[in-house]
Amino acid sequence: MNTQSKTYTAPPTFYKKFERKDGNQDTTHYCPGCGHGHIHKYIAEALHDFGLQDRAIVISPVGCSVFAYYYIDAGNVQVAHGRSPAVATGLKRANPDAIVVGYQGDGDLAAIGGNEILQAANRGENYTVFFINNAIYGMTGGQMAPTTLIGQKSSTSPYGRSPFMGQPMKVAELMAQLDGPVYVERVGLFNAKQRTRAKKAIKKALQCQVEGKGFALVEVLAECPTHLGLSSVETEKWVETEMTKVFPLGLKKDLTDAKFPDFPRPAFAPEHLLEVLGASAQRSARAASGFPSHLARHDVSLKLAGAGGDGAQTAAMLICTAAINEGFDSTHIPSYGPESRGGTSYADVHVAEDEVLSPAAASPHILVAFNAPSLAKFASTVVPGGYVIYDSSTCHDVPHVAERVTVVGVPFTQVAADLGRTVVKNVVALGALQEATNLFPKETFLTAIRQALKEKCAMIPLNEEAFGWGARMVNGGRR
């Protein structure tokens, strides 16, 4: 792919060398006869011809073309298998002036990413997709792909694909029948005439995006000599005689002459974002004198766990709100069981002095456990010197904990029941958390609770009382 003839000069969007860890190489990493090289070149040339290099973002897939960024000198984002459409949607909507190119293989797009590409196409997202169909999973060992032909052998269909395994998926036809796409075409690479058509189709698909017309997809029938066990010339012939029977070449949809409404542009004005979030520009009063470095130097991690309905997620959000009100960065990552009530539920929370670098809390400084299974599962993960705060109404056996871990049992459920509303047991837990750890001052938590209940003001006194009782019960429950 990078070996250039005397008459061909690569555009500046096309790297002249493939960068390997052991040094620059004049050769490509693709197998001899692979079709990816042609497609990379055509994309780079089109970006150059349109003057898009500084605006372009190519989304590299998982698969043989995972190193596309070594060939195309443009912006690049590497994504998980099948997730290119979701990332492309975010990139394009956040920056409509960017030229977003999704580059996906048949396993990436048609298998694991099948729903994502359908939804992006159906929405008519204004980006460009190049779908490489070589009828096989190339990089991972030659497994059967959604586009593998009937009778074609693969590592997972050693006797050939049968109708029982499903028919080959015709992606271009599938895309064309949706209302969202404006341009869909299938092209090949097996001779000079077809390569010229492929080059034109790639350029037209990018032009659709430049002109703001919407979703465009070009399916390219590409060669994979390695997994077919054929020579390069034999593979080209196979694509021409066998693949085109199932995947006929040609234009599938073209609405590029129609008039299209302008895509909405995002608004990043602070007042607009606050309105969307239902937040206020008014700064909350700060009660903390500084970051709670007595718990951790720059980043405190917490895990709140219980059964669905225990209120662990709400308590986690209140902690995040309290942290943000104090000017710290905070994250909340929820995890739910399959049941809305009675199933497992936990939340990982971080409070950082400057920025949370990883939102997971695999080894928390503080655990708040609402039931016995959660206490049994997570108590041992708390770091030395940390805190375990649990509901002694439901947990009677405390498992082994690390050295210097303070264990505090407070009857969250019983206190809430005595107050007449078991639903406030999570606020009882917050009161216990505040008293036991001094994560934030009392007023910081109460401010967050009042903010959360601004539409239910009648509930504020009960929640304040629940918080107070949670704090008062701490000293008698320390171990």
ABEGO torsion letter per residue (X at the ends): XABBBAABBBBAABBABBBBAAEBBABBABBBGBAAAAAAAAAAAAAAAAGAAAABBBBBBBEAAAAAAAABBBBBBBBBBGAAAAAAAAAAAABAABBBBBBBBAAAAABAAAAAAAAAAAAGBBBBBBBBBAGBBAAAGGBBBAABBBGBBBAABAAEBBAAAEBBBBAAAAAAABAABABBBBBBAABAAAAAAAAAAAAAAAAAAAAGAEBBBBBBBBBBAAAAGBBAAAAAAAAAAAAAAABBBEBABBAAABBBBBBBBBBABAAAAAAAAGBBABBBBBABAEBBAAABAABBBBBBBBBBGAGAAAAAAAAAAAAAAAGBBBBBBBBBBABABGBBBBBBBBBBAABBABABBABBABBBBABAAAAAAAAAABBBGBBBBBBAAABABBBBBBBGBBBBBBBAAAAAAAAGBAAAAAAAAAAAAAAAAGABBAAAAAAAAAAAAAABAAAAAAAAAAAAAAAAAAAAABX
